[in-house]
Amino acid sequence: MSEFSYEKLLDALDLHHNILHAEKQAIAARDLNTIENILIQKDKSLDLLLLAKDGLGSSYPAHVQSRISYVLSLQETNMQNFRKLHIQDEKSSDSSENSNPLFRRLKKAYSR
């Protein structure tokens, strides 16, 4: 396939990468409301990724596969950082998780 065939996928990967970067910053800032908003954006971005990859098959050129791997790695890092945030918050206040429905929803989003 030509490079043009992968242009939409690369654009969608760039958008998703930017959202993941914003998520990384929100996790570092411990801003649960922003994280929740970013999760909504991530859902939409994943839909765009699925549309962009539709019809491309499963074998990608090396530079596209590299970009996919990088985005997946960033997602994994964000998930691990959120889990660390959860562990820290759990240690600081056992009751806060039970009283914070947003935190419970975010925890569920990052659970495997």
Secondary structure as a PSIPRED ss2 file (coil, helix, strand):
# PSIPRED VFORMAT (PSIPRED V4.0)

   1 M C   1.000  0.000  0.000
   2 S C   1.000  0.000  0.000
   3 E H   0.000  1.000  0.000
   4 F H   0.000  1.000  0.000
   5 S H   0.000  1.000  0.000
   6 Y H   0.000  1.000  0.000
   7 E H   0.000  1.000  0.000
   8 K H   0.000  1.000  0.000
   9 L H   0.000  1.000  0.000
  10 L H   0.000  1.000  0.000
  11 D H   0.000  1.000  0.000
  12 A H   0.000  1.000  0.000
  13 L H   0.000  1.000  0.000
  14 D H   0.000  1.000  0.000
  15 L H   0.000  1.000  0.000
  16 H H   0.000  1.000  0.000
  17 H H   0.000  1.000  0.000
  18 N H   0.000  1.000  0.000
  19 I H   0.000  1.000  0.000
  20 L H   0.000  1.000  0.000
  21 H H   0.000  1.000  0.000
  22 A H   0.000  1.000  0.000
  23 E H   0.000  1.000  0.000
  24 K H   0.000  1.000  0.000
  25 Q H   0.000  1.000  0.000
  26 A H   0.000  1.000  0.000
  27 I H   0.000  1.000  0.000
  28 A H   0.000  1.000  0.000
  29 A H   0.000  1.000  0.000
  30 R C   1.000  0.000  0.000
  31 D C   1.000  0.000  0.000
  32 L H   0.000  1.000  0.000
  33 N H   0.000  1.000  0.000
  34 T H   0.000  1.000  0.000
  35 I H   0.000  1.000  0.000
  36 E H   0.000  1.000  0.000
  37 N H   0.000  1.000  0.000
  38 I H   0.000  1.000  0.000
  39 L H   0.000  1.000  0.000
  40 I H   0.000  1.000  0.000
  41 Q H   0.000  1.000  0.000
  42 K H   0.000  1.000  0.000
  43 D H   0.000  1.000  0.000
  44 K H   0.000  1.000  0.000
  45 S H   0.000  1.000  0.000
  46 L H   0.000  1.000  0.000
  47 D H   0.000  1.000  0.000
  48 L H   0.000  1.000  0.000
  49 L H   0.000  1.000  0.000
  50 L H   0.000  1.000  0.000
  51 L H   0.000  1.000  0.000
  52 A H   0.000  1.000  0.000
  53 K H   0.000  1.000  0.000
  54 D C   1.000  0.000  0.000
  55 G C   1.000  0.000  0.000
  56 L C   1.000  0.000  0.000
  57 G C   1.000  0.000  0.000
  58 S C   1.000  0.000  0.000
  59 S C   1.000  0.000  0.000
  60 Y C   1.000  0.000  0.000
  61 P C   1.000  0.000  0.000
  62 A H   0.000  1.000  0.000
  63 H H   0.000  1.000  0.000
  64 V H   0.000  1.000  0.000
  65 Q H   0.000  1.000  0.000
  66 S H   0.000  1.000  0.000
  67 R H   0.000  1.000  0.000
  68 I H   0.000  1.000  0.000
  69 S H   0.000  1.000  0.000
  70 Y H   0.000  1.000  0.000
  71 V H   0.000  1.000  0.000
  72 L H   0.000  1.000  0.000
  73 S H   0.000  1.000  0.000
  74 L H   0.000  1.000  0.000
  75 Q H   0.000  1.000  0.000
  76 E H   0.000  1.000  0.000
  77 T H   0.000  1.000  0.000
  78 N H   0.000  1.000  0.000
  79 M H   0.000  1.000  0.000
  80 Q H   0.000  1.000  0.000
  81 N H   0.000  1.000  0.000
  82 F H   0.000  1.000  0.000
  83 R H   0.000  1.000  0.000
  84 K H   0.000  1.000  0.000
  85 L H   0.000  1.000  0.000
  86 H H   0.000  1.000  0.000
  87 I H   0.000  1.000  0.000
  88 Q H   0.000  1.000  0.000
  89 D H   0.000  1.000  0.000
  90 E H   0.000  1.000  0.000
  91 K H   0.000  1.000  0.000
  92 S H   0.000  1.000  0.000
  93 S C   1.000  0.000  0.000
  94 D H   0.000  1.000  0.000
  95 S H   0.000  1.000  0.000
  96 S H   0.000  1.000  0.000
  97 E H   0.000  1.000  0.000
  98 N H   0.000  1.000  0.000
  99 S H   0.000  1.000  0.000
 100 N C   1.000  0.000  0.000
 101 P H   0.000  1.000  0.000
 102 L H   0.000  1.000  0.000
 103 F H   0.000  1.000  0.000
 104 R H   0.000  1.000  0.000
 105 R H   0.000  1.000  0.000
 106 L H   0.000  1.000  0.000
 107 K H   0.000  1.000  0.000
 108 K H   0.000  1.000  0.000
 109 A H   0.000  1.000  0.000
 110 Y H   0.000  1.000  0.000
 111 S C   1.000  0.000  0.000
 112 R C   1.000  0.000  0.000
